[in-house]
Amino acid sequence: MINLYCLPYAGGRALSYRDFQAHVSNLILIKPLELPGRGKRVREALLTDSEAMIDDLFAQVQNDGQTYAIYGHSLGSLLAYLLTRRIISAGLPAPRHLFLSGGKAPSVLRDQRARYKLPKHEFINCVKSLGGIPREILEEPELIDFIEPILRADFQALETYVYHPTAPFDIPITILHGLSDIEVAYRDLLAWQQETSQHIDINVFQGGHFFIFDHLAELGQLFNQALIR
């Protein structure tokens, strides 16, 4: 059995990955990780700093001891990279594989717009343009009021991140990209190569920033092929 830890995108929670298990081998266990301020941890204070998020995520995985891989989407791709770096620096076994979707390479995450500071109307319109948030939430003012602080906290963590070059991992990295993603261009993915000594594999899918939910079967097949040997 191999654990596949799934890290959240901005505004995401553990339940966001509830349908993944049905599309992978029974030798892979999908294990979504939950950040504070959402899901079962809704009463905990939100985190607005990527390093604080990594402290939290690291505590969730370091005592497991099982063979594992990591998947992250959007903000989760940065968190997957930072979590792997933390794990390796702690002298713990590295993940077998990294799967990253909807996320620019960390070295090109610079000069970002501080969208988390936008007025409410502009901020919500920005979120709407990316997709991924159900219409029933975006059409209910009370639900928007609930999710807005979560999204702002996550956007702040992403948009205030500062890249510090480190030695590349010796870990295979599979990149997943939506052809119509307005947030991430294909060229933004190429610099992931400098983060690993192994050749990165870039897979392109039809769809926008949240293309993953339209291609669960294909994602499951990729996970199976990479992890089940």
Secondary structure, 3 states (H helix, E strand, C coil): CEEEEEECCCCCCHHHHCCCHHHCCCCEEEEECCCCCCHHHCCCCCCCCHHHHHHHHHHHHCCCCCCEEEEEECHHHHHHHHHHHHHHHCCCCCCCCEEEECCCCHHHCCCCCCHHHCCHHHHHHHHHHHCCCCHHHHCCHHHHHHHHHHHHHHHHHHHCCCCCCCCCECCCEEEEEECCCCCCCHHHCHHHHHHECCCCEEEEECCCCCHHHHCHHHHHHHHHHHHCC
